[in-house]
């Protein structure tokens, strides 16, 4: 059973957790240091997305993939036409952030169908599926947009890699 001492400890823990989560939120609102950031997303022991980006006054001035792979396929090195197309769509996804405040636009990448232009798949799909599947069915990029967001957030949480 809880006694008075236990309640005080619990209250202090809750106050501490609130302060930590509040400071992380404040950091997103206040901004980030100028510099080069690196972040990654890995799953089941495989690094799938590794990004490097530069911020100046919270605006992305440069961004690139250092590594982009899935199920052992390196999207940046593959000569396969479909994989090359997919890599181009991933590039469109991160290029969208250039010139934008990362605090306001990083979550936009969760909706790659509104960012990526893929006209080749549109000819093959019925009109009622274009909005939903032009990115999904052909590339699977929709499910991976969140991986890019995760890699970007990882970089921000790690802090400046290089000034």
C-alpha positions in Angstrom: 0.0 0.0 0.0 1.1 3.6 -0.7 2.1 5.6 2.3 2.7 9.4 2.4 6.4 8.9 1.3 5.4 6.9 -1.7 2.9 9.6 -2.8 5.5 12.3 -2.6 7.9 10.2 -4.7 5.2 9.6 -7.3 4.3 13.3 -7.4 8.0 14.2 -7.9 8.3 11.7 -10.7 5.2 13.0 -12.5 6.5 16.6 -12.1 9.9 15.6 -13.5 8.3 13.8 -16.5 6.2 16.8 -17.2 9.2 19.1 -17.1 11.2 16.8 -19.5 8.4 16.5 -22.0 7.7 20.2 -21.8 11.4 21.1 -22.4 11.4 18.9 -25.5 8.3 20.7 -26.8 9.9 24.1 -26.0 13.0 23.1 -28.0 10.8 22.4 -31.0 9.1 25.8 -30.6 12.3 27.8 -29.8 14.4 26.2 -32.6 17.6 24.5 -33.3 21.2 25.5 -33.6 22.6 26.3 -37.0 24.7 23.5 -38.3 24.8 20.1 -40.0 22.7 17.3 -38.5 22.7 13.5 -39.1 20.0 11.1 -38.2 18.9 7.6 -39.1 16.1 5.1 -39.0 16.8 1.4 -38.6 14.5 -1.6 -38.3 15.4 -5.2 -37.4 19.1 -4.4 -37.5 19.1 -2.8 -40.9 19.8 0.9 -41.4 17.1 1.9 -43.9 17.3 5.7 -43.9 20.3 7.9 -43.0 20.0 11.6 -43.7 22.3 14.6 -43.4 20.8 18.1 -43.4 21.9 21.7 -42.7 19.8 24.2 -40.8 20.2 28.0 -40.7 17.7 29.8 -38.6 15.6 26.5 -38.5 15.4 26.5 -42.3 16.7 23.5 -44.2 19.4 24.8 -46.6 20.7 21.4 -47.8 19.6 17.8 -47.4 20.7 14.4 -48.7 20.5 10.7 -48.1 23.7 9.2 -46.8 22.0 5.7 -47.0 18.6 4.5 -48.3 17.8 0.8 -48.4 15.1 -1.7 -47.7 15.3 -5.5 -47.5 18.9 -5.5 -48.6 18.3 -3.3 -51.7 20.5 -0.1 -51.7 18.3 2.5 -53.4 21.2 4.9 -54.0 23.4 2.3 -55.8 20.9 0.1 -57.6 20.8 0.1 -61.4 17.3 -1.3 -61.5 14.9 1.1 -63.2 12.1 0.7 -60.6 14.5 1.2 -57.7 16.0 4.2 -59.4 12.5 5.7 -59.8 11.8 5.0 -56.2 15.1 6.7 -55.2 14.0 9.7 -57.2 10.7 9.9 -55.3 12.5 9.7 -52.0 14.7 12.6 -53.2 11.6 14.6 -54.0 10.4 13.9 -50.5 13.4 15.4 -48.7 13.9 18.2 -51.3 10.5 19.4 -50.3 12.0 20.6 -47.0 14.7 22.8 -48.6 13.9 26.5 -47.9 11.3 25.6 -45.3 11.3 25.8 -41.5 11.8 22.2 -40.3 9.6 22.9 -37.2 6.6 23.6 -39.4 7.1 21.1 -42.2 8.8 17.9 -41.1 5.4 16.3 -40.4 4.3 17.1 -44.0 6.5 14.1 -45.0 3.9 11.8 -43.4 1.8 12.6 -46.5 4.1 11.9 -49.4 1.3 11.6 -51.9 0.9 15.4 -51.5 4.6 16.0 -52.2 5.8 13.4 -54.7 4.9 13.7 -58.3 4.8 10.3 -60.1 3.1 10.6 -63.4 4.3 7.2 -64.7 2.0 5.3 -62.3 -1.1 7.5 -63.0 -1.5 6.1 -66.5 -1.8 2.6 -65.1 -4.4 3.2 -62.5 -8.2 3.9 -62.6 -9.2 7.5 -61.7 -10.7 6.5 -58.3 -7.4 5.1 -57.1 -5.1 7.9 -58.3 -5.1 10.0 -55.1 -4.6 7.0 -52.8 -2.3 4.7 -54.8 -0.2 6.8 -57.2 2.6 6.6 -54.6 1.5 3.6 -52.6 1.0 0.9 -55.1 3.9 1.7 -57.4 6.6 2.4 -54.8 5.4 1.9 -51.2 6.8 5.4 -50.4 3.8 6.3 -48.3 4.7 3.7 -45.7 8.3 4.9 -45.7 7.6 8.6 -45.4 7.4 8.1 -41.6 10.8 6.5 -41.7 12.3 9.6 -43.2 10.5 11.7 -40.5 12.0 9.4 -37.9 15.5 9.8 -39.3 15.1 13.6 -39.3 13.8 13.7 -35.7 16.7 11.4 -34.7 19.1 14.0 -36.2 17.4 16.8 -34.4 17.5 15.0 -31.1 21.2 14.1 -31.5 22.0 17.8 -32.0 24.5 19.4 -34.3 26.9 17.0 -35.9 29.2 19.7 -37.4 29.2 23.5 -37.1 
